[in-house]
Amino acid sequence: MQLNSAYIRAQIGDDVNIDDSSVVAHINSRGIFALNRLKIGNGCAMRSGSRLLSGASMEDKSMLCEHTLLVSGDIAESGYVYAGWPAQRQRPDGVEERLDLPSAQLICPLCREFPQQGVVTVCGHLFCDR
């Protein structure tokens, strides 16, 4: 979906999963209101509580974990997972630098990746829907 006008330039790709998250297409800094470019690429996922601010973008197949903030000017690179407030890129093997962080629990124990379309069992375990 693309929203293009003189005021808003937002692009949301195909197969995007946006949970209970915020996508903010405007910025108000000291009374100066602006609408900046915003992009969410194909196959991206925004987990619950994540926030994408005006001027930030997500490249194809990137993910913001729960309660992650991507600020204006930042780019979530293709294929990477981000966690934290503000967002920090996680290691490419899908394992966090600090395993005590809550987002480390989001790794599928079978494929060792962050599920794009996950299934949660009755006991609360997360697996890929493959």
C-alpha positions in Angstrom: 0.0 0.0 0.0 1.3 3.4 -0.9 0.0 6.8 0.4 1.5 9.5 -1.7 0.5 13.1 -1.7 2.1 16.5 -1.2 2.0 15.8 2.5 2.3 12.1 3.2 4.8 9.7 1.7 4.3 6.3 3.3 4.9 2.9 1.8 3.8 -0.4 3.4 4.9 -3.6 1.5 3.3 -6.9 1.0 3.1 -9.6 3.7 3.7 -7.1 6.5 2.7 -8.2 10.1 2.0 -5.2 12.4 0.8 -6.4 15.9 -0.3 -3.9 18.5 2.3 -1.3 17.4 2.6 2.3 16.5 3.5 3.7 13.1 3.9 7.5 13.4 4.0 9.4 10.1 4.4 12.9 11.6 6.7 14.7 13.9 6.0 17.8 16.0 9.2 19.4 17.3 8.8 22.6 19.3 5.6 23.5 17.4 7.0 22.8 14.0 4.9 20.1 12.4 6.4 17.9 9.6 5.5 14.8 7.7 8.5 12.7 6.7 9.0 9.7 4.4 8.1 6.3 6.0 8.7 2.9 4.6 7.9 -0.7 5.8 9.3 -3.2 3.3 7.9 -6.5 2.1 7.8 -9.3 4.7 8.5 -7.0 7.7 7.2 -7.7 11.2 6.5 -5.2 14.0 5.8 -7.1 17.3 3.5 -5.8 20.1 4.5 -2.5 21.6 7.1 -1.7 18.9 7.2 1.8 17.4 8.3 3.2 14.0 8.8 7.0 14.0 8.5 9.4 11.1 11.6 9.4 8.9 12.6 5.8 9.8 12.4 2.8 7.5 12.3 -0.9 7.5 14.0 -2.8 4.6 12.5 -6.1 3.4 12.2 -8.9 5.9 13.4 -6.9 8.9 11.7 -7.2 12.3 11.2 -5.0 15.4 10.8 -7.1 18.5 8.4 -6.3 21.3 8.8 -2.8 22.8 11.4 -1.7 20.2 11.7 1.9 19.0 13.1 2.8 15.6 13.7 6.5 15.5 13.7 9.0 12.7 16.7 8.5 10.3 17.3 4.9 11.4 17.0 2.0 9.0 16.2 -1.5 10.0 18.4 -3.5 7.5 17.0 -6.3 5.4 16.9 -9.6 7.1 17.9 -8.4 10.6 16.1 -8.3 13.9 16.1 -5.3 16.1 15.4 -5.0 19.8 15.6 -2.2 22.5 14.5 1.4 23.1 16.2 2.7 20.9 16.5 -0.2 18.5 19.7 -2.1 18.2 20.5 -4.7 15.6 20.8 -8.3 16.9 23.5 -10.7 15.9 22.9 -12.4 12.5 22.7 -15.9 14.0 19.5 -14.8 15.8 21.1 -15.1 19.2 21.2 -12.0 21.4 24.4 -10.6 22.8 22.7 -10.8 26.2 20.4 -13.7 26.6 18.8 -12.1 29.7 16.9 -9.7 27.4 13.2 -10.6 26.9 13.5 -10.7 23.1 15.9 -13.6 23.3 12.9 -15.8 24.2 11.5 -15.1 20.7 13.8 -17.5 18.9 12.2 -20.6 17.4 14.0 -23.6 19.1 13.8 -25.6 15.8 15.2 -23.2 13.2 17.0 -20.8 15.6 15.5 -17.7 13.8 12.9 -15.1 14.7 9.5 -16.4 13.4 7.8 -14.1 10.8 4.5 -16.0 11.4 4.8 -17.7 14.7 2.6 -20.2 16.6 2.3 -20.1 20.3 1.5 -23.4 22.1 -0.9 -23.7 25.0 2.1 -23.7 27.4 3.5 -20.5 25.9 6.3 -21.8 23.6 6.9 -20.0 20.3 7.5 -22.0 17.1 7.6 -21.1 13.3 4.5 -21.9 11.4 6.4 -24.1 8.9 
